Amino acid sequence: MPNRQRRRLLLPAVTLTALGLTTTQALAAPGTSDPRPHQAQHLDEVGQKHAAKVKGTSPTSSTAKHTFSAKADTPGGGDGGADEAENAAEGTAQYTEARTAPGVVAPGAYGAAWAQLKSMPHTDGSWKHVTDKPYNEDDPRYRDANSNSSGGAGYTTGRITGIAADDDGYVYAGGADGGVFRSRTGGGQWEPIADKLPSLSTGTLNLDEGGRLWYATGESNTGATSYVGTGVYVLSDPKHGKFQPGNRVGGAELESTIIHALRFGGGKVWAATSRGVWSHSATDLSGPWTQEFAPNPDYLPGGSKAADPSAPYKNIANDIAIDPKDPSKVILAVGWRGGDTYNGFYSKAADGSWQRVASLGDLPTDAANVGNVTFARSADGSRYYAIDQSPDVMAHNPDTGLKGIYVSKSGSPSGPWTLIADKDKIKNSGSALQGAGYQPGIQSWYNQFLQVDPANPDHVYAGLEEVLETKDGGASWSVPGPYWNFTFPCWSIDPTKVTGDCSPTTHSDQHAVAIGTYHGKPSVYVGNDGGIYTRPVNGAADASGHATDWKSLADGTIDTLQYYSVGVGKDPADRTGKGVIVSGGLQDNGESILRAHDKVMGSNFGGDGADTLVDPANGCNIAQEYVYLDMWVTQNCAVNDGSGNSDPSKATSYEVAPPDKATSSARFIAPLAADPKDVNTWIAGGQHIWVQHKGYAIRSGSEWTSAYDLGAGHFATAVSTVNGTVYAGWCGPCNNQGFSRGIAVGKTDGTGWHQLNLPVDGTLPNRYISSFAVDEKDAQHVFVAMNGFSRTWTEGPGAGNGHLFETHDGGATWTDVSANLPDVPATSVKLLPNGGLALGSDLAAFYRAPGETNFSVLGKNLPTTSVQQLKTGPDGRLYAATFGRGIWSINPTALYEDDNSQGDDNQN
């Protein structure tokens, strides 16, 4: 999470539910002596709250004035010490809940939807890639109070969760939901090579000894914005080829899983997944995968307890260690990061059964202290290394979840293992994380990688929140990639005052690592929430151990940006009158802004950028939601030289959060909307439906009024308003334990509010309501999009069928108009000016022409990834915010012409 307004994400979508750092923010108090961006100040506040909660005390800092609601995010009602600052359940579960509630998704759901998608016709017109430009999070134009600019992360893209590199300059990078990109030049000048696959969610990438590239789909993080995958694919000639569906290893056994690791030994490939450990021949790629071990098989799909709410947590495997001297000796690292009785290390007994390992030396083996684990071994077989996150430490240590980093100097995974680093050793080695409640390893359940230098078994790179390095087998450590530069004396908000000691760093939250060679020079590549970075394996560092030679490889040819939202308005600086500003809210990468003639995108808001509102008439009027309705507004694109950080009177962005933010009464990504007939009338949804009529001139959260209370425990998931009529979809509870949903309708003036009497016969499914499209000519005519899968795939009560429904009487009656849509979660519905319908989903965008029944795939060239939001711009184009491949647009004129059997979209 780079824009360190960091909010940690959640569980694997369609499987788990995870911890997340939930926070709130406020403008710096007048007269503050701390010139740092608010994000940095806010992280201190969050840490103090986290520490106070774990210790059971009250925070003493004067800045710690916000409250959080602690909610359990594990099925049993607790998550091993999760607290409101790090692990708020509503935040952690919301992305998963939208796709799973009220049940659990069975294997094969995405694969079946993709197969149906491939059989559908396409409309005319081609999508244009809008965000195919570098994205500079340190853009000096935008250094206001809510920006992270100048932190040192520089050019970024979306989360990179898999990296492989060879000795010929070829580098392969896998986006969290963006597929695989290839570089032939040691990084940069990227090209996508997996876009024909049904899943672009990356678990891991590996090059085997024969040079084949293995791609495990299903992102390997227990974080809420992780998508499950469709299995493992192998590319025999990765230097020239591209992945095809026929490259899949085995059958559908690994569909709808997340894959943490692939390991090779004894002619086999082993997979650590969210449904246990599997193996397959590494030579004969046909035939099914073999399940090697599942600690709780009754909870697997088809098992007697598969419908239990805890089922997704009961068979998590994190990594596999294979003895290089005897590949028959294998140790499995198994366990849910929040803690469970099955957590531990397992090896195969003489009778062929898997049994717990009782002792490994310093590396703990008890269930309480084995959580998320990562292994790495040296090329010469003399060393094995491991990182261990402990559920017990996470529950009781206010500053970290890390148990330690360990080495087995025998080269065997059976040890004995020796502790070589813990939180304090890393903290005292140059870490930027010094504050109470947020120190090294605080997110070790989410951030882990390990890589041994092939030329030196004592030279190791480790990843937690920061990039760590040891050159002496762990006796001493340095932090070449600190979290950011804000905490160091060399830093200044004024770029002319930064000393040479503040070198560029990497983005935070590390996930993937590899070492490769280009032109005979070895380099290390690291992947994190901000993309991919590289430096020489034996690179330069300053006296503090901070690297002076990091290079971002986010050159604009790799776009894995994960957008929740998009907004478009005219650029007031464009003399032609035709140019637009495109803004979008991003997972952990703030808010991007692309002005009409920009060659590089900038970042004007930090943290997680959630929903976005932009004035169509002036794209510099922007409202950005951090998370949980923590809204900020600007009327000059948030242009600022940094003076607003120390002098609030010079600020150009303002916090205007509705009151539900202060009481944690909103979803992580809470819905916003503006009335298309009145740009100054806004709707925001938490427990209440909030209304304000000042538009972008609002300056305080007190200027919102509550039009309606959805009720305790009910939270808005979608809102829309036209001419004063409001539709608000809600859920509560929102998980599969008692899931319920509803739709409230009323007026912005607070009158006429009532809950619709939704049918219980399946006409409108008991699933998550994701989007409304209200007819601007008739507010009684509405379309509603439903997330999740139909009853075919959802193992739970009342799942229902269909994904798109229509009413002509304000919701009194509904008709299923899903027609030939694939059975896949629907995310955003948009009525177009010609009366046609556009629909975004987890796999594609669709179009239905006026008067027609069936849908076609909308346009060509859009990658197979989740379309989170569809909006039209003042330029007449339709914009799609995708969660993993940036923002795209299409000229809908082609669709209108096609409706009349005329022409193509030749403007794209």
N, C-alpha and C positions, 0 to 999 in steps of 0.2 A: 504494500500500500504506500505508495509514494506519497502523495500529497498528504502529508502526515497529519492530516486531520484524520488520520487513519482510523478507519473503522474496519475491523476485521470481518472478513466474510465467512460465509457459512458452509453448509454441508453440501455434499455431493448432491446435485440436483437429481432427484429420483432415487436417492438411496439414503444418505445420512442427513445429519443436522449438526452444525458445528458452532464453535465459539466465535464470538465476534466482539471486537472492541467497539462499544457504542459510546458515543460522546455527544456533547453539545458544545456550543461556543457562544461567546459574547464579545463585544468590542472591547478593546483595551480600555481600561479605566482612564479618565482624564488625568493627565499628569504622570502617567506611567513612565518609569525609567527603562523599561524593557522594550527595545526597538524591534525585537524579533517579530516576524509575521505571527498572526494570531494562531496559526496552526501549531507553531512550536510552543507558544505559551499554553495552548490548550492541551497539548500532550502532557505537559507537566501536571496540569489540573486533573486529567484523566488518571494519570499514574497515582497521584495522591489519593484519589477516590478509590482506586483499585486496592491500594495498600491498606487504606483505612477499613475497607470492607472485609478483607481477608483477616486483618488483625482484630476486627470487631470494635474499632475505635472510630472516633469522629475526625475527619480531616481538619487540620488546623490552619491551612493556608487560606488567606483572605480571598483567593481566587476560586476556591472550591465551594461554589455557591449553587451548583446545580444538583438536582436529585435524579436518581435513576431507579427504575423498578427492576428488582432481581427476579428473573423467571427461569425456571429450569428448562434446559434444552435437551435433556435426554429422556427417554421413555419412562424411566423410573421416577422422575420427578426431581432429579438433581443431576449435576454433571461434574461431580468431583471437584467442587470448589469454584465453579463458574460464578462470576460476580457480575453485577450490573454494568460495570465499566468495560469488562473484557468480553463478556459472554451473554449479553441479553438475548433471551430466547427468541423474542419476536424478530429481532434482526437476523439471528442466525438461521432461523427456520424458514423465513418468509419466501425465499426463492425456491426452496424445495417444496414447501407446502403448496404453492400455486400449481405445481405439476403432479403432486401425489395425492393430496387430500381429496376424498376422505379415505383413501386406502394406500396400498403399496403397488407400484407399477411392476408388472411381470416382465420377464425377459422377452425380447423380440418386439417391443412396442415401437421403438424408433425405426427398427429395420423394416417392419411391415409398412409403416407410414412412408418411408423413403421409397419402397418398392412401388407403392401406389402413386407417389409423386412422379416417378420416372415415366409412368404411363400417361400422364396428363399432357395436353397440348399447351404450348406457350403462346402468349399474345405477341403481337409485334412490339417493337421498341426494345432498346437496350439500356441497361442500367449504366450510369456513369459513376465512377469511383470519386467521391468528393474529397475524402480525407487521405488522398494519395500524396501527401506532403509530409515533411518532417514536422514533428510536434515538439516544441521547445518549452518545457515546463519552467525553465529559468528565463523566459522572455522578459527582458528588462522593461518592456512597455507596461507590464501588469504586475506591480509590486504593492498592491493595496493590502489592507488588513486581513483579507480572507484568502490571500494567495500564498503559495509555497515558493514562489520564484526566488531564486538565488540560493536555494538549498544545496545545489550541486549535482542534481540528477540529470540535468541537461535534456538531451533529446530522448524521448521515450516513446514506447508503444504499449500495447496491452500485455497482460501477464504471459510470460514464457515459461512453460512447464516441462519442456523436453529439449535437450541439446545433444547433438552428436557431431563429431569432427574427425577428419582423417589427417593423414600426413601429406596430402596433395592440395591443401587449401580449400577443401570442400567442407562447408559447415551447414548443418541442418538444424533449424529451430522450429519448435512446435508451440503454437499459441494455445492458450487455455481453451478457446473455442474458435480458433482461427486456422487450424490445419497446419501443414508442414511447409516451410519455406527453405529454399536451397540457395546457398551462395557458393560461387566458384572462386571467390577472390579472398578467402580468409575472413569473410564477413562483409555484408553490404551487397548492393546490387542483387537483391533477393528476387526469387520467382517462386510462386506457389506450386507445389507438386502433389497435393493431396485433395484438390477441390472436387474430384469425381467421387469421393467416398461419402457414405451416408452420415458419417460423424466426423467433425473437425475438432472434437474435444481431445486434447492431448494428455495422456497419462505419462508416457515416457518414450524416448527415442534411444535406440542402441544400434551401433555398428558391430556386427559379429566378426570373427577372425577371417571370414571369407569376403568381407566388404559389403555384405548385404545390410540394408537398413531395415530395422524392425520398428514398427510404429504401433504402440499400444494406445488405443483410444479409451476415453473415460478418464477425465482429469483426476490426478492422484492426490488431491487435497480434500480433506474433510472440511470444506468451506462451502457456504450456501450457494455460491454462484458456479459450482462445478457441475458439469454435465456428464452423464453416463455415456458410454461409448457403444460400439458395435463389434468389438473384438480386436484382434491383433492382425496386422498386415505386414507383409514382407516385400521389399523392392530389391530385386536381384542386381539391378544396375542403377544405383541411386545417382550416379554422376550424370546420367543421361535420361533415365526414365521418369515416369510419374506413376503414383499409386492408382490402382484400379480396384473396383470391388472384387474382382477375381483373385486379388492378391491376399485374400483373407486366409489365415491359418485356421484349420479345423472348421467346425460348424458354428452354430449360434450359441454355443455354451457360455461365451463371455459377453454376450449382448446384455445391455442394461446393467453393466457393472462399471466400477472405476478400477483402474489398474495402477497400483502403486509402483511396481517394479517388474522388470524382466531380468532374469539371471540365467547364465548359460553354463552347462557342465555335463560331462558324461554323455554327450550327444543329444541332450535335452535342452529345451527352453522352459524355464519355470516362470510362472506369473503369480504375483501376490496381488489379490483382488479384494473387493468388498464382499465377495462371496467365497472366501477361502483361498487356498493355494491349489494351482492347477499346473499340469505339465503337458508337454507335447514333444514329439520328435522334432529335432531341429533340421533334419534332412528330408524326411517325408512329411510334407506339410498338409497332406490330406488326412482324413479321419478326424474323429472328435478329440477334444481335449480330455485329459484324465484328471478327475478331481483327486488330488493327493491328500488334502486334509481340510476339513471344515470342523471347527471345534463344537459347533452347535447345529448339526445338519437339520434338525427338526424345524429350524427357522428359515431354511432356504426355500426358494419358490417351489411349490409342490409339497412341502413338508407340512406336518400336522400343525405347526405353529407359524406358518408363513404369514398369516394375517395379523399376528401379534404386533402391536405398535413398536415393540423393541426389535423386531426382526432385522431391520437394516443395520443394527449395531452389533449383531451377535456373531459375525463371521469375518471380521475385518483382519486381513493380513497385510502387513506393512513392508516386509522385505524378506529376502532369502539369502543365506550365506552358504556357499558351497566350498568345501575344502579343496584347494587347488591340487593337493597331493593325492586325494582320494575323493573323486566326485560323488561317490556313494554316500559320503558323510555330509549331511545337509542340516542346517539349523534354520528354523522358521521363526520369524519375529511376528507375533500375532497379538492383536488387541485393539480395543477402542480407546482413543486418546483420553476420553473422560473417565475411563476405569470400568472394568468388569471382571468377574471372577475367572474368566477364561484367559485373560491377558497373561502373556509369558512367552518363553522360548521353548520350542519343541524340536525333538530329534527322533529319528526312527529307531525303534527297538528291534531286537533280534527277531521278534515274531512279526515284524512288518508294521506294527502299530506306531502311531506317533505319541510320544510321551513327553511330559514336561521335563525340561532341563533343570536340575536342582541347584547347580552351582557353576558359575563362570568366573569366579574371582571377584574383582571389583564391580563388574557389570551386574546389576541386580537382576534377579530372576523372579522375584515375588510379584504377584498380580498388581499390587498397589503401585509398583515402581516401574513397570514396563508399559509404555504407551506407544507413541509414534516412534519408530526406530528406523534408522538408515544405516546400511553397511557399505563399506568400500574396501577393496583389497588392492595391494600393490602388484605391479606387473610381474615382479620376480617371485611372488608368492611368499615373501618373508613377513608381511604385515597384513593384519586385518584391522580396520578401524570401524567405530560405531558411534552414533549419536543416539541418546535415549532421552525421550521426554517422559516425565513421570506424572501420572494422574495424582499421586499423593502430594508431590511437590507443588503441582498446579493448584491443588486445593488449599494448601496451607502456607506456602511461601508467598508473601505479598508482591515479590519482585520478579518471579520467574516461574517457568514450568519445566526448566531444564534440569535433568539429573546429572548429565555429564557427557563428555566425549571420552572415548576409551580406545585402547590399542591392545591387540593380541600380537605380541612379538614372536610367537611361535608360528604365525602365519595360518593357524588353524582357527576356524570360528568357534571351536570348543575351548579356546583360551589356553592358558589363563589370561584374563583381561585386566588391564591396569587403567585406572582413571588418569587422564592427562589434561583435563580442563573441566572447570565448572563455571557457574555464573560469575563468581567473584574473580576468577583468574582472567576471564575474558573482559570483564568490566574494567580491570586494572591494566589492560593491554592496549588502551587507546580507543575504547568504545565511546560512541557518542551518547549511549544510553546510561545516564548516571542518576536520573531522578527516581525518587521513590515510586514504586508501583509499575515501572516500565524499564526493566533492565534486560540484559542479554538473555535470550531464551524465553521471554514472556509469551512469545507466539511460536514456541518450538513445536506445538501441535500442528502448525500450519507451515512453518518455514524450516526446511531442512535440505541440505545437500552435502555430499562428501566426494572428494576427488583426490586420488593419490597421483603425484607426478610420476609418469611412467619411467623417468630417468633417475628417480630418487625416492626410495620407499619411506624416507623420513620427511618428505616435503608434501604437505597436505593442505588443500583448500577445504574449508568448511563453511557452510551457509546457515545462518539463523536469520535474524532480522538484518544482520550485516554480513559482509564477507570477511571471513577470518582466515588466517594463514599461520602455519608452523613450518619451520625448516629443520627442526631438530627432533622430530618425532613426538612433539607435544610438550617438550620441556619448557619452551617459551612460545608465546603467541603474539601476533600483531593483528591489527584490524585495517587491512588495506582498503576496504570499502565501508566506511562508517555510514551510519543511518542517514545523516545529513551533516551540513557544516554549521548549522545555527548555533550549536553549543560551544564552538571553538573560538578562541580569542581572535583568530585571523578573519573571522566573518564580519561582513558589514552589508547592510541592505543596499548601500551605495556601491556599485561595482567598481568604481574608481578607487575605493578605499579598501578593497579586499587585498590582503597581502598574498605573497606567493605561496604561503603555507596552506591556503585554502584551495586545494586542487579539486577538480571535478571528482565526484564520487559516483557510486552506482545508485540506482533506485533501491529502495529498501524491500524487504521480504523476499528472501532467496528461495528458489525452487529447483533450479537445474544447473548442471555444470558439466563441462567437458574440456579436454585438452587436445589441441590439434596443432598442425604445423603448416606454415605457408612460406614458401621460398626458404625452407630450411630453418625457420625461426618458430619455436614453439610458443603457443599462446594459450591462456586459459580463457574460457568463455563462461559467463555466468548469466543465468536467466532469473528474472524476478518480476515483481508486479509492474515494473516499468519497462520491461523488454529484455534486451540482450546487450551485454557489455563485454569488452575484452581488454586484456593487457598482456605483455610478455610474461611467460611463466616465471622468469627470474627478473621481474620488473623493478622499477625504481620506487623508492618511498622516502618520505621526509623523516625527520627525527622522531615523530610520533608514531611511525609505522603506517601512516596513511599513504596509499599509492599516489604517485604523481603522474601516472600514465594510463589511466582508464580512458577508453574510447567507446562511446555509444555507437552501436551498429543500427540504430533506428534511423535510417537515412531517408525514410519516406517510401522506400520500395517494399518494406515489410509493414503491413498494417494489421495488427491484431487487437486494436483498440476495442474495448468492451463498453459500448454505449447503452445506457438505460434510456436516453431521451435525446431529442433533437428539437431545435427551434430555429426559425429562419426569418430574417427581416431585412429590409432595404438598408444598404450601406449609405449613411448620410454623406460620407466623404467621396463617394463615387460620382464623378462628374457626368457620367453617361446616364445616370438615373436608373440603370438596369442592374447594377451590381448588388449582391446580397451578402449579408453576414450569416454564416452558419455556426451555430453554437450547439454543444451537446454535453450531457452529463455522463461521466465515466466512472467505472469501477476503479477506485483508488488512484485515479489520475486526474481528479478535479473536473473542471469545465474547460473544454477546448473552445477556442474562438478562431474562426477563419474569415478574415475580411476579404473584400472583393478582389484585391490585387495582391494578397499575401502570397509569398513563396514558402513561408514557414508558418505553421499554426502556433498560437500562443495559448497560455493557460492563465485565465483571470480569476478563477476560484480554485481553492485547493480541496483536499480530502476526497471523499467519494462524492462525485457529482450525481445526484439523483434526477428528479424531474426538472424540467426547464420550461420557462415561458419567455417568449421573445415577441416584441412588438413588431408586427409585420411592416408597419410604416417606418420604423426606425430600429434597426438591428442592434443599436447600442443600448437600447432599453431591454435589460435582461433580468429575469428573476431566476435564481438558481437555488435548488434545495440541496443542502448537504445531505442529511438523512434525518428521519423522524421529524419531518416538517421544519427542520432548522433552515429557514429561508433567508436568502440574502438578495438584495436588489441593487442595481446600478443603472445610471442613465448616461454613462459615458464609456461603456464597454469595460468599466473598471480600470481604465488607464490611470496609472499612478506611479510616481517615482520612488515610492516607499515612505514618503513623509507621513502618510496616513497611519503608519504603524505606531509612531510615537506621538503623533498629534491628531487625535480623532477629528478635529475641525477640518483637517485636510483629507479626510477619507473620502473615497468616491464609491464605496460599497457599504451597505447598511444592513444590519441584521433586523429582519421583520418577521420573526417566527410567530405563527399563531400560538395561542396558549397551550394547545395539546403537546407542543414540544417540551414544555417545562414539566409535564406530568407523564412523559413517556407514553402518551396515549395516541400513538400513530404507528403505522407500519414502517419498516426500515426504508423502503421506497414508497413514500406516501404520495397519493395522486394530487395533481394540480390541474386546473383548467381555467381558461379565459373564455368569456362569452364572445363568440365570433361577431355578434351584433354590437358589442360594447367592450372594447379592448381594456377598459378600466375596471370592469367587473370580473373579479377572480373568485374561484372556488378552491378550497383546500380541504382535504379529507383526513381526519384522524378519527377519534371517537365522535367528534363533532363535525358537522359540515360548516366550515368557516367561510365567510363572505367579506370582501372589502371592495370599495368602489373608487379608490384613489389610483388604481393602476400602478404604474412604475414610480409615482410620486409618493407612495407609502414610505414611511420612515420608522415605524414602530409596530411591534407586534400587538400593541393595544388597539390598533386601528381596525383589527378584525372583529367581526361580530359572529356569534353562533346562530346559524339559521335553524339548526336541528341537532339533537343529541341522538346518536344511533343506539346508545345504551351501553352500560358498563360491559366491557369485554368484547365489544364490537368495534371493528376498525375498518375504515374505508379502504377498498382495493381499487376502485375506479370511480371517477366523477366526470360529469359532463353537464354543460348548461347552454341553453339557447333561449334568448329573449326572456330571461328570468326564470325559466323552468329548469329544475335541477334533477338529475338522476344520480343516485349514489349507490354503488354496489359495496357490500361489506361482507366480512366473515368474522366468526368468533363463536367458539374456538376455531382457530384457523388450521390446526393440524388434524391428523386423522383420529384423534381422541375426542370424539364428540363434535366433529366438524359441523358447522352450520353456516348458512349464507343467506343473504337477503338483498332486496333493493328498496331503497326509500326514495320517495318522490315529493317534491315541494317547490316552493318559490324562494328566490334569493332574499325576499323581504321577510322571510320567516313564516309565511302563511301557507296553509294548504298541505302541510307535511303529513305523510302517512306511509306506512309500510305496505308494499304490495303483497297481496295474498298469492304467493307463488305456488304453482301447481306441485303436487306431490306425486303425480303419476309419471314423472320422468320427462314431461314436456319441456321443462326447464331443469336441467340436471342439477343435482346437489354437488356442484363443483365451484371452483374459484372463479369469480367474475373479474375479468381482466380489462374490459374496455367497453365503452358505449360510443355509438355514433347516432347523434340526434339530428333529424332532418331540420335544416334551418328554415324550411318553409312550413313545417308542421311539427311542433314539438311533441305531438302524440305519436309520431312515427319514429321508432327507435330500433336500432340493432344492438344486440349485446353479444360479445365474444366470451366464450368460456375456455378457461385453461384446463390442463389435465388431459387424461385419456378417457376413452369411453369405457363402458363396463367390460368390453372384451379384454382390456389390459389392466384395469384397476381392480385390485383385489380388496374391495371394501363395499360397504353398504351404500345404496343410493347413488352410485356413480353416474348412472344415466348415459345417454348417448348424445351425439351432436356437439357442435362447437360454435355454431352461429344461429341466433334466434332473432325473430322480428316481431314487433307489435305495431298495430295501427291505432290502438286505443289507450295509449299511455301505460301499458303493462297489464291491463285487465286480462288479456289473452295473448298467447305467444305461439309462434309457428317456427318449427325447425326448418331453417333454410340452408342447412349444411350441404345438402345435395351430395356432390361427388368429392367434397373436401377430404383429404387424408385424415386419418384418425391421429391427430397430433395436437399438442397444446396450441391454442390460439391466443395471441397476445395483444393485437391492436386492430381495430376496425375503423375504416375511414370512408365516409360518403363523399364521392367525387362530384364536381360541378355538373357532370353530364347525367348524374343519377346512377352511375356505376358504383360498385363496391370494391374497395381494396382491403385485404385482410393479411395481417402479419402473423406468422406462426414460428414455431421452434425450428422449422426446416426451410421455409420459403415464404414469399409473398404471393398472394393470389388475387385474381380479378374476376368479377362477374359483371358482364355488360348489362345495361338497362333492358328490362324485359326478359332477360335470360334466367335460367334456373341453375345451370352448371357453371363451375369455375374453371379458369385456366391459370396456369402458372404465369405470374406477372413478369413479362419481359424476359430478357436473356442476360447472361453474364453475372447475375447476382450469386455469390458463393452460397453454398448450403450451410447456413448458420442461422441462429435465432434472430428474427426481426422483432425487436422489442417495441418499436414505436413508429408509426407512420404519421407524417404531417405534410401539409401542402405549404409551399412558400409563396411570397408575393410575386415571384417570377413564374408562377404557374406550374412549377415542377413538384413532383411528389418525392418526399425525402424519407428514407428508411434508416433508422438507427439500429445497427446490428450489434449483437453481443459477442464480438470476437473478430469482426472484419470491417470495422469502421462505419462511416456513413456513405450511403449511395443515393443517387437520385435518378428519376426517369421523367421524361416529358410525357404526361398523360394525353397530350394531343394525339399521339399515335394511337392510343386506345380508342379515342373518340372517332378518329378516322376509320379505324379498323371496324368499329361498330357499324359503320356505313360502307364497309368493304373498300376502303381507300387507304393506300399508302402505309408507310413505315415511319418510325421515329428516326429520321436521318439527321436530327440535330444532336444526337448522342454519338 
